[in-house]
């Protein structure tokens, strides 16, 4: 296990995570069930998402596509998410649509590398630090530069083809490092990166590249490549182990990250078929589907 060098929690801290649900609804009642079960064991529970939440990547009539993401936001609020990172498909209905959805989201959307070029500003916060169980955890969000695709170019450039936004591909690791360092400076005992990069070569920076080029990160919860990674250990630029995990695609699994009272960090994938759903959440989903 990866041993922390700073504070340890008074009771275990659990972070429940998913990635790339792509408007698949069947996993949400079961994620809520896992959350309820975990709260019966420890009060220190959080829920996060690795992105590609609001839309399905295939054209169709799923709730996310019908509602342009608004219906999914309602379901996430019902469950009580804490942090998310936008995936490339969360931009499918325009940047303005995504920002409007995030205004209605009770969780905090993090992305340290989405930049408005004219102003030099970052539309979303890059990191956040949360106190829980006697420790402080920093969360950093990073989205793949491949978000600027041919299909979505109309959102990121003007009519003359001049780029209006960037995902900082040329210095991505440096920007992530800056946000990790800021989180540490604010007292984060652990740093978790919500990474919509993917672990496979995709013509851009991968999560493996990011880990190798940085330090101060304890865990990378990955997305985008739809990989199944229960608990992989990857060396950072100082040779220290970083935990890498990814849940796959469309709620095949739900991730379960534990920070133990001894400072140990572990991740595992829980098959959704093994979980009991929360009936009230399913009923709420049915209501939202009718609304849209």
TAKAHU-V298539 format. One record per residue. N is the residue number from 0. RES is the residue in three letters. SS is DSSP state (alpha for helix, beta for strand, coil for the rest). PSI is psi in whole degrees, -180 to 180 (NA if undefined). D_FIRST is the distance of its C-alpha to the first C-alpha in whole Angstrom. Layout:
N/RES/SS/PSI/D_FIRST, N/RES/SS/PSI/D_FIRST
//
This chain:
0/UNK/coil/156/0, 1/UNK/beta/123/4, 2/UNK/beta/128/6, 3/UNK/coil/152/10, 4/UNK/coil/2/13, 5/UNK/coil/-143/15, 6/UNK/coil/157/16, 7/UNK/coil/152/14, 8/UNK/coil/153/16, 9/UNK/coil/-35/18, 10/UNK/coil/156/18, 11/UNK/coil/147/15, 12/UNK/beta/132/15, 13/UNK/beta/131/15, 14/UNK/beta/115/17, 15/UNK/beta/132/19, 16/UNK/beta/154/19, 17/UNK/beta/166/22, 18/UNK/coil/149/23, 19/UNK/coil/48/27, 20/UNK/coil/-26/28, 21/UNK/coil/51/32, 22/UNK/coil/17/34, 23/UNK/coil/122/33, 24/UNK/coil/-21/33, 25/UNK/alpha/-24/32, 26/UNK/alpha/-20/29, 27/UNK/alpha/-44/29, 28/UNK/alpha/-31/31, 29/UNK/alpha/-34/28, 30/UNK/alpha/-42/25, 31/UNK/alpha/-37/27, 32/UNK/alpha/-41/27, 33/UNK/alpha/-38/23, 34/UNK/alpha/-47/24, 35/UNK/alpha/-42/26, 36/UNK/alpha/-42/24, 37/UNK/alpha/-39/21, 38/UNK/alpha/-26/23, 39/UNK/coil/-15/25, 40/UNK/coil/-33/21, 41/UNK/coil/143/21, 42/UNK/coil/-9/23, 43/UNK/coil/80/20, 44/UNK/beta/135/20, 45/UNK/beta/161/21, 46/UNK/beta/131/22, 47/UNK/beta/162/22, 48/UNK/beta/143/23, 49/UNK/coil/6/23, 50/UNK/coil/180/27, 51/UNK/coil/59/30, 52/UNK/coil/-45/31, 53/UNK/coil/-18/34, 54/UNK/coil/154/36, 55/UNK/coil/140/36, 56/UNK/coil/-11/36, 57/UNK/coil/134/39, 58/UNK/coil/141/42, 59/UNK/coil/-167/43, 60/UNK/coil/26/43, 61/UNK/coil/158/40, 62/UNK/alpha/-43/40, 63/UNK/alpha/-43/38, 64/UNK/alpha/-42/41, 65/UNK/alpha/-40/44, 66/UNK/coil/3/42, 67/UNK/coil/40/41, 68/UNK/coil/-19/38, 69/UNK/alpha/-37/39, 70/UNK/alpha/-37/39, 71/UNK/alpha/-39/35, 72/UNK/alpha/-43/35, 73/UNK/alpha/-41/37, 74/UNK/alpha/-42/34, 75/UNK/alpha/-39/31, 76/UNK/alpha/-37/33, 77/UNK/alpha/-40/34, 78/UNK/alpha/-36/30, 79/UNK/coil/62/29, 80/UNK/coil/157/27, 81/UNK/coil/-50/25, 82/UNK/beta/149/25, 83/UNK/beta/163/26, 84/UNK/coil/136/26, 85/UNK/coil/137/29, 86/UNK/coil/174/29, 87/UNK/alpha/-35/32, 88/UNK/alpha/-9/34, 89/UNK/alpha/-8/34, 90/UNK/alpha/3/37, 91/UNK/coil/-31/39, 92/UNK/coil/19/41, 93/UNK/coil/155/42, 94/UNK/alpha/-41/40, 95/UNK/alpha/-40/42, 96/UNK/alpha/-44/41, 97/UNK/alpha/-44/38, 98/UNK/alpha/-37/38, 99/UNK/alpha/-42/40, 100/UNK/alpha/-42/38, 101/UNK/alpha/-25/35, 102/UNK/alpha/-33/38, 103/UNK/alpha/-8/38, 104/UNK/coil/128/34, 105/UNK/coil/-23/33, 106/UNK/coil/168/29, 107/UNK/beta/126/29, 108/UNK/beta/125/29, 109/UNK/coil/135/27, 110/UNK/coil/112/28, 111/UNK/coil/-11/28, 112/UNK/coil/11/30, 113/UNK/coil/112/33, 114/UNK/beta/136/36, 115/UNK/beta/119/40, 116/UNK/coil/-40/41, 117/UNK/coil/-43/45, 118/UNK/coil/-20/43, 119/UNK/coil/8/40, 120/UNK/coil/160/38, 121/UNK/coil/115/35, 122/UNK/coil/-26/36, 123/UNK/coil/150/33, 124/UNK/coil/143/31, 125/UNK/coil/-28/28, 126/UNK/beta/167/25, 127/UNK/beta/154/25, 128/UNK/beta/130/23, 129/UNK/beta/133/23, 130/UNK/beta/131/23, 131/UNK/beta/131/21, 132/UNK/coil/27/20, 133/UNK/coil/3/21, 134/UNK/beta/169/18, 135/UNK/beta/128/20, 136/UNK/beta/129/18, 137/UNK/beta/136/20, 138/UNK/beta/133/20, 139/UNK/beta/133/22, 140/UNK/beta/139/24, 141/UNK/beta/134/25, 142/UNK/beta/143/27, 143/UNK/coil/135/28, 144/UNK/alpha/-18/32, 145/UNK/alpha/-3/33, 146/UNK/alpha/-35/34, 147/UNK/coil/84/37, 148/UNK/coil/170/38, 149/UNK/coil/-39/42, 150/UNK/coil/-37/42, 151/UNK/coil/6/41, 152/UNK/alpha/-32/43, 153/UNK/alpha/-23/45, 154/UNK/alpha/-22/43, 155/UNK/alpha/-4/42, 156/UNK/beta/158/45, 157/UNK/coil/-177/49, 158/UNK/coil/-22/52, 159/UNK/coil/0/52, 160/UNK/coil/8/49, 161/UNK/coil/130/48, 162/UNK/beta/134/44, 163/UNK/coil/-24/43, 164/UNK/beta/162/40, 165/UNK/beta/153/37, 166/UNK/coil/20/33, 167/UNK/coil/42/33, 168/UNK/alpha/-35/32, 169/UNK/alpha/-25/33, 170/UNK/alpha/38/31, 171/UNK/alpha/-49/28, 172/UNK/alpha/-37/25, 173/UNK/alpha/-40/27, 174/UNK/alpha/-42/28, 175/UNK/alpha/-44/24, 176/UNK/alpha/-42/23, 177/UNK/alpha/-42/26, 178/UNK/alpha/-36/25, 179/UNK/alpha/-45/21, 180/UNK/alpha/-38/23, 181/UNK/alpha/-42/26, 182/UNK/alpha/-42/23, 183/UNK/alpha/-40/21, 184/UNK/alpha/-26/25, 185/UNK/coil/9/25, 186/UNK/coil/14/23, 187/UNK/coil/124/20, 188/UNK/coil/-27/16, 189/UNK/beta/147/14, 190/UNK/beta/127/16, 191/UNK/beta/127/16, 192/UNK/beta/125/18, 193/UNK/beta/106/20, 194/UNK/beta/113/21, 195/UNK/beta/64/24, 196/UNK/coil/-41/24, 197/UNK/coil/151/23, 198/UNK/coil/-2/21, 199/UNK/coil/152/24, 200/UNK/coil/124/27, 201/UNK/coil/21/30, 202/UNK/coil/8/32, 203/UNK/coil/-170/30, 204/UNK/coil/133/27, 205/UNK/coil/171/23, 206/UNK/alpha/-34/20, 207/UNK/alpha/-41/19, 208/UNK/alpha/-44/22, 209/UNK/alpha/-47/21, 210/UNK/alpha/-44/17, 211/UNK/alpha/-22/19, 212/UNK/coil/2/22, 213/UNK/coil/172/20, 214/UNK/coil/169/18, 215/UNK/coil/0/16, 216/UNK/coil/133/15, 217/UNK/coil/-39/11, 218/UNK/beta/139/12, 219/UNK/beta/116/15, 220/UNK/beta/110/16, 221/UNK/beta/163/19, 222/UNK/coil/-174/22, 223/UNK/coil/-45/26, 224/UNK/coil/-8/25, 225/UNK/coil/29/24, 226/UNK/coil/152/22, 227/UNK/beta/106/19, 228/UNK/beta/97/16, 229/UNK/beta/-50/13, 230/UNK/beta/95/10, 231/UNK/beta/143/11, 232/UNK/beta/124/9, 233/UNK/beta/135/12, 234/UNK/beta/135/13, 235/UNK/coil/-171/15, 236/UNK/coil/-16/19, 237/UNK/coil/3/17, 238/UNK/coil/5/15, 239/UNK/coil/148/12, 240/UNK/beta/135/9, 241/UNK/beta/136/10, 242/UNK/beta/129/9, 243/UNK/beta/132/12, 244/UNK/beta/151/14, 245/UNK/beta/141/18, 246/UNK/beta/-4/20, 247/UNK/coil/-127/23, 248/UNK/coil/138/26, 249/UNK/coil/49/28, 250/UNK/coil/36/26, 251/UNK/coil/-41/25, 252/UNK/beta/166/22, 253/UNK/beta/136/20, 254/UNK/beta/152/17, 255/UNK/beta/103/15, 256/UNK/beta/130/12, 257/UNK/beta/128/11, 258/UNK/beta/112/10, 259/UNK/coil/168/10, 260/UNK/coil/-12/13, 261/UNK/coil/4/10, 262/UNK/coil/1/9, 263/UNK/beta/150/6, 264/UNK/beta/129/6, 265/UNK/beta/152/7, 266/UNK/beta/151/10, 267/UNK/beta/160/13, 268/UNK/beta/127/16, 269/UNK/beta/116/19, 270/UNK/beta/133/22, 271/UNK/alpha/-27/25, 272/UNK/alpha/-19/27, 273/UNK/alpha/-1/25, 274/UNK/coil/150/26, 275/UNK/coil/134/29, 276/UNK/coil/158/31, 277/UNK/coil/118/32, 278/UNK/alpha/-39/36, 279/UNK/alpha/-32/37, 280/UNK/alpha/-40/35, 281/UNK/alpha/-41/36, 282/UNK/alpha/-40/40, 283/UNK/alpha/-42/39, 284/UNK/alpha/-42/38, 285/UNK/alpha/-39/41, 286/UNK/alpha/-42/43, 287/UNK/alpha/-40/42, 288/UNK/alpha/-41/42, 289/UNK/alpha/-36/46, 290/UNK/alpha/-36/46, 291/UNK/coil/NA/46
//
